[in-house]
Amino acid sequence: MDLRSDLRLFREFWKLILAVTIVAMGASAFLTWRDTPQYASDVTMFVSASSAPGDAASAYQGSLLSQQRVTSYSELVRRRHVMDGVIERLELELTPEQLAGKVTASVVSDTSLLTATVRDASPERAQRIANGIGAEFVELVPELESVGEGEQAPVKLTVVSPAALPSSPVSPSPVRNLVLGGVLGMLVGTALALGRRALDTTIKTEERLEETAGAPVLGTVVLDSKDARSPVVDPASYDARAEVFRKIRANLHFVNVDRSHQVILVTSPLPGEGKSMTACNLAVALAEAEKRVVLVGADLRRPSTAGYLGLPGGVGLTSVLLGDASLSQATQYWRDELFAVVPSGPVPPNPNAMLASQRMSTVLQELRQEYDVVIVDSSPVIPVADAATLAESCDGALVVVRYGKTRREQLRSAVLTLQHAGAPVLGTVLNMAPRQRRGPHYKAYHAETDDYVRDDHERKSSPITAVR
């Protein structure tokens, strides 16, 4: 994973990572709060070996002996014999095993110092037990090093640092526990995010969309709450959404320049991906470029073109195919005849048979002769065969993919179906992408662009004045 991939992962799953981190820190805080404070008290003992005064060799041998003994003594501190003696000395209501669980012993490196540490919920008892261990060991060593009567023991143990009363607990550590909980939460959250991304085959990036479809991404349409109220852009608008469809129009112009694509099929792998709305807005953008455009509502199963444009849909393509109306009678115009619209009309009982009829081919041929661009809004590719049937009469297809819904295998299936039907995929549109996919400069850039385009439009509309 590179830095860009890491940032994309965090941007995509930041809510999951943050939630897991908060839960982990909360659990850490709760366990810390419930944990009984523990106090530690240390007693330090010095092990010395007797040696002849002024004899360097004897002193060296004594030093080696004391270091050997201190290692052995550290192993004896928690033994039952010592624990029994401490319990009897201090009159503790503990078993030897319970007491041993409170005690640790360590040797200071390269010295003859032995430290016994006692941890207990009571600071006073921790101090008493530590000093009790020191006193018990001082009496025990002569027994361990016993020699003949009247002879001095070769090793002696002395308490050099009695246990002090601890003033603050050594555990739990709230700050450390919260930090560890936060780090653990981030690691677990990131692991879950990686797992979700590995299992998630939906299209969420332009790179994955282009790689899967094998066709260029002509534009990304950002999801906006106002789209439900006004799904079709205003031709006079210069906002970011209108600019996206102008960008799609421009990119479409440079796709497959060696082949004519006068009749464009607009479809999607599945329902609910925004193909009809994309077809309507593409018609607006193309008509703005002074193209003679006609939008054909060929989704005869769930017609929505007329509804988006605010036009009556009682007479339309179905009426023409049934012979109930002529093509001119079924044709309407949107916004001062900006572009023509042939709505779907009544829902027929056999949509695919009607779209596969010779009459449908004739309708498209007539529209080719009258208009510069024919946009055909069809049914989704996967559920029904209508789009594949229409693809035979179209020059190419524009596939609309919904962010986070369309899966890679679904998109591949739709593309292969269209290609087998003879309609190359001219490009794709990533629809309903979340706003945060755009960088922070996006809004500011379009605000400046809006002012620039609006000022240019006003200059063109104003009368020419002489410059003095």
C-alpha positions as CSV (number, residue, x, y, z in Angstrom):
1,M,0.0,0.0,0.0
2,D,1.3,3.5,-0.9
3,L,0.5,6.8,0.8
4,R,-2.3,7.5,-1.7
5,S,-3.9,4.1,-1.0
6,D,-3.6,4.7,2.7
7,L,-5.3,8.0,2.6
8,R,-8.1,6.6,0.3
9,L,-8.6,3.8,2.8
10,F,-8.9,6.3,5.7
11,R,-11.2,8.6,3.8
12,E,-13.4,5.7,2.8
13,F,-13.6,4.0,6.2
14,W,-12.8,6.8,8.7
15,K,-16.1,6.3,10.5
16,L,-15.4,2.6,11.1
17,I,-11.8,3.3,12.2
18,L,-12.9,6.1,14.5
19,A,-15.8,4.0,16.0
20,V,-13.5,1.1,16.8
21,T,-10.9,3.4,18.3
22,I,-13.5,5.1,20.5
23,V,-14.9,1.7,21.6
24,A,-11.4,0.4,22.4
25,M,-10.5,3.6,24.4
26,G,-13.8,3.4,26.2
27,A,-13.3,-0.3,27.1
28,S,-9.7,0.6,28.3
29,A,-11.1,3.5,30.4
30,F,-13.8,1.2,31.9
31,L,-11.3,-1.5,32.8
32,T,-8.9,1.0,34.2
33,W,-11.7,2.4,36.4
34,R,-12.7,-1.0,37.6
35,D,-9.1,-2.2,38.3
36,T,-8.0,-2.0,41.9
37,P,-5.0,0.3,42.4
38,Q,-1.8,-1.6,43.2
39,Y,1.1,-0.2,45.3
40,A,4.7,-1.4,45.1
41,S,7.3,-1.4,47.8
42,D,10.9,-2.6,47.4
43,V,13.5,-3.9,49.9
44,T,17.1,-4.1,48.8
45,M,19.6,-6.5,50.3
46,F,23.3,-6.8,49.9
47,V,25.1,-10.2,49.7
48,S,28.7,-10.2,50.9
49,A,31.3,-12.9,51.2
50,S,34.0,-13.0,53.9
51,S,37.6,-12.6,52.7
52,A,41.0,-12.3,54.3
53,P,42.0,-8.6,54.9
54,G,44.6,-7.4,52.3
55,D,44.4,-10.6,50.2
56,A,43.4,-9.5,46.7
57,A,42.9,-13.1,45.5
58,S,40.6,-13.8,48.5
59,A,38.6,-10.6,47.9
60,Y,38.2,-11.6,44.2
61,Q,37.0,-15.1,45.2
62,G,34.6,-13.5,47.7
63,S,33.1,-11.2,45.0
64,L,32.5,-14.1,42.7
65,L,31.0,-16.1,45.5
66,S,28.6,-13.3,46.5
67,Q,27.4,-12.8,42.9
68,Q,26.8,-16.5,42.6
69,R,24.9,-16.6,45.9
70,V,22.7,-13.5,45.0
71,T,21.5,-15.3,41.9
72,S,20.6,-18.3,43.9
73,Y,18.9,-16.3,46.6
74,S,16.7,-14.5,44.0
75,E,15.3,-17.9,43.2
76,L,14.6,-18.6,46.9
77,V,12.6,-15.4,47.7
78,R,9.3,-16.8,46.6
79,R,9.8,-20.3,47.8
80,R,7.3,-21.8,50.3
81,H,9.7,-21.9,53.2
82,V,10.3,-18.1,53.0
83,M,6.7,-17.3,52.5
84,D,5.7,-19.4,55.5
85,G,8.2,-17.5,57.6
86,V,6.9,-14.1,56.5
87,I,3.2,-15.1,57.1
88,E,4.1,-16.3,60.6
89,R,6.2,-13.2,61.3
90,L,3.5,-10.7,60.2
91,E,0.5,-12.8,61.1
92,L,-0.9,-12.5,57.6
93,E,-4.2,-14.1,56.5
94,L,-2.7,-15.4,53.3
95,T,-1.7,-18.7,51.9
96,P,2.0,-19.1,50.7
97,E,0.8,-19.2,47.2
98,Q,-1.2,-16.0,47.5
99,L,1.7,-14.2,49.1
100,A,4.1,-15.5,46.4
101,G,1.8,-14.0,43.8
102,K,2.5,-10.6,45.2
103,V,6.3,-10.9,45.3
104,T,9.0,-10.6,42.6
105,A,12.7,-10.7,43.0
106,S,15.5,-9.3,40.8
107,V,19.2,-8.9,40.8
108,V,20.8,-5.6,40.0
109,S,23.1,-6.4,37.0
110,D,26.8,-7.0,37.8
111,T,26.2,-6.4,41.5
112,S,25.5,-8.4,44.7
113,L,22.3,-6.5,45.3
114,L,19.0,-8.4,45.6
115,T,15.7,-6.5,45.4
116,A,12.4,-8.0,46.5
117,T,9.3,-6.1,45.3
118,V,5.8,-6.5,46.8
119,R,2.6,-5.3,45.1
120,D,-0.5,-5.0,47.1
121,A,-3.8,-3.0,47.1
122,S,-2.7,-1.5,50.5
123,P,0.5,0.6,50.5
124,E,1.0,-0.1,54.2
125,R,0.8,-3.8,53.8
126,A,3.1,-3.7,50.7
127,Q,5.7,-2.0,52.9
128,R,5.2,-4.4,55.8
129,I,5.5,-7.5,53.6
130,A,8.6,-6.2,51.9
131,N,10.4,-5.4,55.2
132,G,9.2,-8.8,56.5
133,I,10.9,-10.5,53.5
134,G,14.1,-8.7,54.3
135,A,14.0,-9.6,57.9
136,E,13.2,-13.2,57.1
137,F,16.0,-13.5,54.6
138,V,18.6,-12.0,57.0
139,E,17.8,-14.8,59.5
140,L,17.6,-17.5,56.8
141,V,21.0,-17.0,55.1
142,P,23.0,-18.2,58.1
143,E,20.9,-21.4,58.2
144,L,21.6,-21.9,54.5
145,E,25.3,-21.2,54.8
146,S,25.7,-23.2,58.1
147,V,29.1,-24.5,58.8
148,G,30.8,-26.2,61.8
149,E,30.3,-24.9,65.3
150,G,32.3,-21.8,66.0
151,E,33.0,-21.1,62.3
152,Q,31.9,-17.9,60.5
153,A,29.5,-18.3,57.6
154,P,31.2,-17.5,54.3
155,V,28.2,-15.3,53.1
156,K,26.2,-12.7,54.9
157,L,23.1,-10.8,53.8
158,T,22.3,-7.3,54.9
159,V,19.3,-5.0,54.3
160,V,20.7,-1.9,52.8
161,S,17.5,-0.2,51.7
162,P,14.4,-0.9,53.8
163,A,11.0,-0.7,52.1
164,A,9.4,2.7,52.0
165,L,5.7,3.6,52.1
166,P,4.6,4.1,48.5
167,S,2.7,7.3,47.9
168,S,1.1,6.6,44.6
169,P,-0.1,3.4,42.8
170,V,2.0,1.8,40.1
171,S,-1.1,0.5,38.4
172,P,-3.4,1.0,36.7
173,S,-1.9,3.8,34.5
174,P,-4.8,5.7,33.0
175,V,-2.8,7.6,30.4
176,R,-0.8,4.5,29.3
177,N,-4.0,2.4,29.1
178,L,-5.9,5.0,27.1
179,V,-3.0,5.3,24.7
180,L,-2.6,1.6,24.3
181,G,-6.4,1.3,23.9
182,G,-6.4,4.0,21.2
183,V,-3.5,2.4,19.3
184,L,-5.0,-1.1,19.5
185,G,-8.4,0.4,18.4
186,M,-6.8,2.0,15.4
187,L,-5.0,-1.2,14.4
188,V,-8.1,-3.2,14.7
189,G,-10.2,-0.6,12.9
190,T,-7.7,-0.4,10.1
191,A,-7.6,-4.2,9.9
192,L,-11.4,-4.3,9.6
193,A,-11.3,-1.6,7.0
194,L,-8.8,-3.5,5.0
195,G,-11.0,-6.6,5.3
196,R,-14.1,-4.8,4.2
197,R,-12.3,-3.2,1.2
198,A,-10.9,-6.6,0.2
199,L,-14.4,-8.1,0.3
200,D,-16.0,-5.0,-1.2
201,T,-16.2,-5.4,-5.0
202,T,-18.3,-2.3,-5.6
203,I,-17.0,0.5,-7.8
204,K,-15.8,3.5,-5.7
205,T,-13.0,5.0,-7.7
206,E,-12.5,6.2,-11.2
207,E,-9.4,4.0,-11.5
208,R,-11.3,0.9,-10.7
209,L,-14.2,1.9,-13.0
210,E,-11.9,2.5,-15.9
211,E,-10.0,-0.7,-15.3
212,T,-13.1,-2.8,-15.0
213,A,-15.1,-1.3,-18.0
214,G,-12.1,-1.0,-20.3
215,A,-13.4,2.4,-21.3
216,P,-12.6,6.0,-20.2
217,V,-14.5,7.6,-17.3
218,L,-16.1,10.7,-18.8
219,G,-17.1,12.2,-15.5
220,T,-18.1,11.8,-11.9
221,V,-21.4,13.2,-10.7
222,V,-21.5,14.1,-7.0
223,L,-24.5,13.2,-4.9
224,D,-26.4,16.3,-3.9
225,S,-29.6,16.5,-1.8
226,K,-31.1,19.1,-4.1
227,D,-30.9,16.6,-7.0
228,A,-34.2,15.0,-5.9
229,R,-36.0,18.3,-6.2
230,S,-34.4,19.4,-9.5
231,P,-32.8,16.3,-11.2
232,V,-32.3,18.1,-14.5
233,V,-29.8,21.0,-14.5
234,D,-30.8,24.5,-15.5
235,P,-29.3,25.4,-18.9
236,A,-28.5,28.8,-17.5
237,S,-26.7,27.4,-14.4
238,Y,-23.0,27.5,-13.9
239,D,-22.8,25.4,-10.8
240,A,-20.5,22.4,-10.3
241,R,-23.1,19.9,-11.3
242,A,-23.8,21.6,-14.6
243,E,-20.1,21.8,-15.3
244,V,-19.7,18.0,-14.8
245,F,-22.2,17.3,-17.6
246,R,-20.5,19.9,-19.8
247,K,-17.3,18.0,-19.1
248,I,-18.9,14.7,-20.0
249,R,-20.1,16.3,-23.3
250,A,-16.6,17.5,-24.0
251,N,-15.0,14.1,-23.2
252,L,-17.6,12.3,-25.3
253,H,-16.6,14.4,-28.3
254,F,-13.0,13.0,-28.2
255,V,-14.0,9.4,-27.6
256,N,-13.4,7.1,-30.6
257,V,-13.0,10.0,-33.0
258,D,-12.5,7.6,-36.0
259,R,-16.1,6.3,-35.7
260,S,-19.3,8.2,-35.7
261,H,-21.4,8.0,-32.6
262,Q,-24.5,9.9,-33.5
263,V,-26.9,7.5,-31.7
264,I,-25.8,7.0,-28.1
265,L,-27.4,4.4,-25.9
266,V,-27.4,5.5,-22.2
267,T,-27.8,2.5,-19.9
268,S,-26.6,1.0,-16.6
269,P,-26.0,-2.5,-15.3
270,L,-28.8,-2.3,-12.7
271,P,-31.9,-0.2,-11.9
272,G,-31.6,2.8,-9.7
273,E,-28.2,3.9,-10.9
274,G,-29.3,7.2,-12.4
275,K,-29.1,6.5,-16.1
276,S,-32.3,8.4,-17.0
277,M,-31.2,11.5,-15.1
278,T,-27.8,11.3,-16.8
279,A,-29.5,11.0,-20.2
280,C,-31.6,14.1,-19.6
281,N,-28.7,16.2,-18.3
282,L,-26.5,15.0,-21.2
283,A,-29.2,16.2,-23.6
284,V,-29.2,19.6,-21.9
285,A,-25.4,19.8,-22.2
286,L,-25.3,18.8,-25.9
287,A,-28.1,21.2,-26.8
288,E,-26.1,24.0,-25.1
289,A,-23.4,23.3,-27.7
290,E,-25.9,24.2,-30.4
291,K,-26.5,20.6,-31.4
292,R,-29.8,19.4,-32.7
293,V,-30.6,16.8,-29.9
294,V,-33.4,14.4,-29.4
295,L,-33.9,12.4,-26.3
296,V,-35.7,9.1,-26.8
297,G,-37.3,7.4,-23.7
298,A,-36.7,3.8,-24.6
299,D,-37.1,2.4,-21.1
300,L,-40.6,1.1,-21.8
301,R,-40.8,-0.8,-18.5
302,R,-40.1,2.0,-16.0
303,P,-40.4,5.2,-18.0
304,S,-39.1,8.3,-16.1
305,T,-37.8,10.6,-18.8
306,A,-41.0,12.6,-19.2
307,G,-41.3,12.9,-15.4
308,Y,-37.8,14.3,-15.0
309,L,-38.4,16.9,-17.7
310,G,-41.9,17.8,-16.5
311,L,-43.5,16.7,-19.8
312,P,-46.7,14.7,-20.4
313,G,-46.0,11.1,-21.1
314,G,-49.3,9.8,-22.4
315,V,-48.1,9.7,-26.0
316,G,-44.7,8.6,-26.8
317,L,-42.5,5.9,-28.4
318,T,-44.9,3.1,-27.6
319,S,-47.7,5.0,-29.4
320,V,-45.4,5.4,-32.5
321,L,-44.5,1.7,-32.5
322,L,-48.1,0.6,-32.1
323,G,-49.1,3.0,-35.0
324,D,-51.4,5.1,-32.7
325,A,-49.4,8.3,-33.4
326,S,-46.8,9.5,-35.9
327,L,-43.2,10.3,-34.8
328,S,-43.9,14.1,-35.1
329,Q,-47.0,13.8,-33.0
330,A,-45.1,12.0,-30.2
331,T,-42.2,14.5,-30.3
332,Q,-42.2,17.2,-27.6
333,Y,-39.8,20.1,-26.9
334,W,-38.2,21.1,-23.7
335,R,-37.5,24.7,-22.5
336,D,-38.2,26.8,-25.6
337,E,-37.3,24.0,-27.9
338,L,-33.8,23.6,-26.5
339,F,-34.0,19.9,-27.5
340,A,-36.6,17.4,-28.7
341,V,-38.0,14.6,-26.5
342,V,-39.8,11.4,-27.5
343,P,-41.1,10.1,-24.2
344,S,-41.7,6.4,-23.5
345,G,-45.5,6.6,-23.7
346,P,-47.8,4.0,-22.2
347,V,-46.2,0.8,-20.7
348,P,-46.7,-2.0,-23.3
349,P,-47.2,-5.7,-22.4
350,N,-44.2,-6.8,-24.6
351,P,-41.5,-4.1,-24.4
352,N,-38.6,-6.2,-25.9
353,A,-40.6,-7.3,-28.9
354,M,-41.5,-3.8,-29.7
355,L,-37.9,-2.6,-29.4
356,A,-36.8,-5.4,-31.6
357,S,-39.3,-4.6,-34.3
358,Q,-38.5,-3.2,-37.7
359,R,-40.6,-0.1,-36.8
360,M,-38.1,0.7,-34.0
361,S,-35.2,0.6,-36.4
362,T,-37.1,2.9,-38.8
363,V,-37.8,5.4,-36.0
364,L,-34.1,5.6,-35.1
365,Q,-33.2,5.9,-38.8
366,E,-35.6,8.8,-39.2
367,L,-34.2,10.5,-36.1
368,R,-30.6,10.1,-37.4
369,Q,-31.6,12.1,-40.5
370,E,-33.3,14.9,-38.5
371,Y,-31.0,15.4,-35.5
372,D,-27.2,15.7,-34.9
373,V,-27.3,13.6,-31.7
374,V,-29.9,10.9,-30.7
375,I,-29.8,9.9,-27.0
376,V,-31.6,6.7,-26.2
377,D,-32.5,6.1,-22.6
378,S,-32.8,2.4,-22.3
379,S,-33.6,-0.2,-19.6
380,P,-30.7,-1.6,-17.5
381,V,-28.6,-4.3,-19.2
382,I,-28.6,-7.1,-16.6
383,P,-32.3,-7.6,-15.7
384,V,-33.8,-7.5,-19.2
385,A,-32.6,-7.8,-22.8
386,D,-34.0,-4.4,-23.9
387,A,-30.6,-2.6,-23.9
388,A,-28.9,-5.4,-25.8
389,T,-31.7,-5.3,-28.4
390,L,-31.4,-1.5,-28.8
391,A,-27.6,-1.7,-28.9
392,E,-27.7,-3.2,-32.4
393,S,-29.1,0.0,-33.8
394,C,-26.9,2.4,-31.8
395,D,-23.3,3.6,-32.5
396,G,-22.1,3.3,-28.9
397,A,-23.1,3.1,-25.3
398,L,-22.6,5.3,-22.3
399,V,-22.7,3.2,-19.1
400,V,-23.8,4.8,-15.8
401,V,-22.4,3.2,-12.7
402,R,-23.6,4.1,-9.2
403,Y,-20.9,4.7,-6.6
404,G,-20.8,1.9,-3.9
405,K,-23.6,-0.1,-5.5
406,T,-22.5,-1.5,-8.8
407,R,-20.2,-4.5,-8.4
408,R,-17.2,-5.1,-10.7
409,E,-18.7,-8.4,-12.0
410,Q,-22.0,-6.7,-12.8
411,L,-20.2,-4.0,-14.7
412,R,-18.1,-6.6,-16.7
413,S,-21.3,-8.5,-17.5
414,A,-23.0,-5.4,-18.8
415,V,-20.1,-4.3,-20.9
416,L,-19.7,-7.8,-22.5
417,T,-23.4,-7.9,-23.3
418,L,-23.3,-4.5,-25.0
419,Q,-20.1,-5.4,-27.0
420,H,-21.6,-8.7,-28.1
421,A,-24.6,-6.8,-29.3
422,G,-22.4,-4.6,-31.5
423,A,-22.4,-1.4,-29.4
424,P,-18.9,-0.4,-28.1
425,V,-18.8,1.3,-24.7
426,L,-17.8,4.9,-25.4
427,G,-17.3,5.7,-21.8
428,T,-18.7,5.5,-18.3
429,V,-20.1,7.9,-15.7
430,L,-19.5,7.4,-12.0
431,N,-22.8,8.6,-10.5
432,M,-23.9,9.6,-6.9
433,A,-20.4,9.8,-5.6
434,P,-20.1,11.3,-2.1
435,R,-19.0,14.9,-1.9
436,Q,-15.8,14.2,0.1
437,R,-14.4,12.3,-2.9
438,R,-13.6,15.8,-4.3
439,G,-10.7,17.6,-2.8
440,P,-11.1,20.7,-0.7
441,H,-10.2,22.9,-3.6
442,Y,-13.1,21.6,-5.6
443,K,-15.8,23.9,-4.2
444,A,-13.5,26.9,-4.3
445,Y,-12.5,26.2,-7.8
446,H,-16.0,26.0,-9.1
447,A,-17.0,29.1,-7.2
448,E,-14.3,31.0,-9.1
449,T,-15.3,29.2,-12.3
450,D,-19.0,30.2,-11.8
451,D,-18.0,33.9,-11.5
452,Y,-15.7,33.7,-14.5
453,V,-18.3,32.0,-16.8
454,R,-21.1,34.2,-15.5
455,D,-19.1,37.4,-16.1
456,D,-18.2,36.2,-19.6
457,H,-21.9,35.4,-20.3
458,E,-22.9,38.9,-19.1
459,R,-20.2,40.5,-21.3
460,K,-21.5,38.7,-24.4
461,S,-25.1,39.6,-23.6
462,S,-24.4,43.4,-23.0
463,P,-24.3,45.9,-25.9
464,I,-20.9,46.8,-27.3
465,T,-19.6,50.2,-26.1
466,A,-16.9,52.2,-27.5
467,V,-13.6,52.3,-25.7
468,R,-12.2,55.8,-25.3
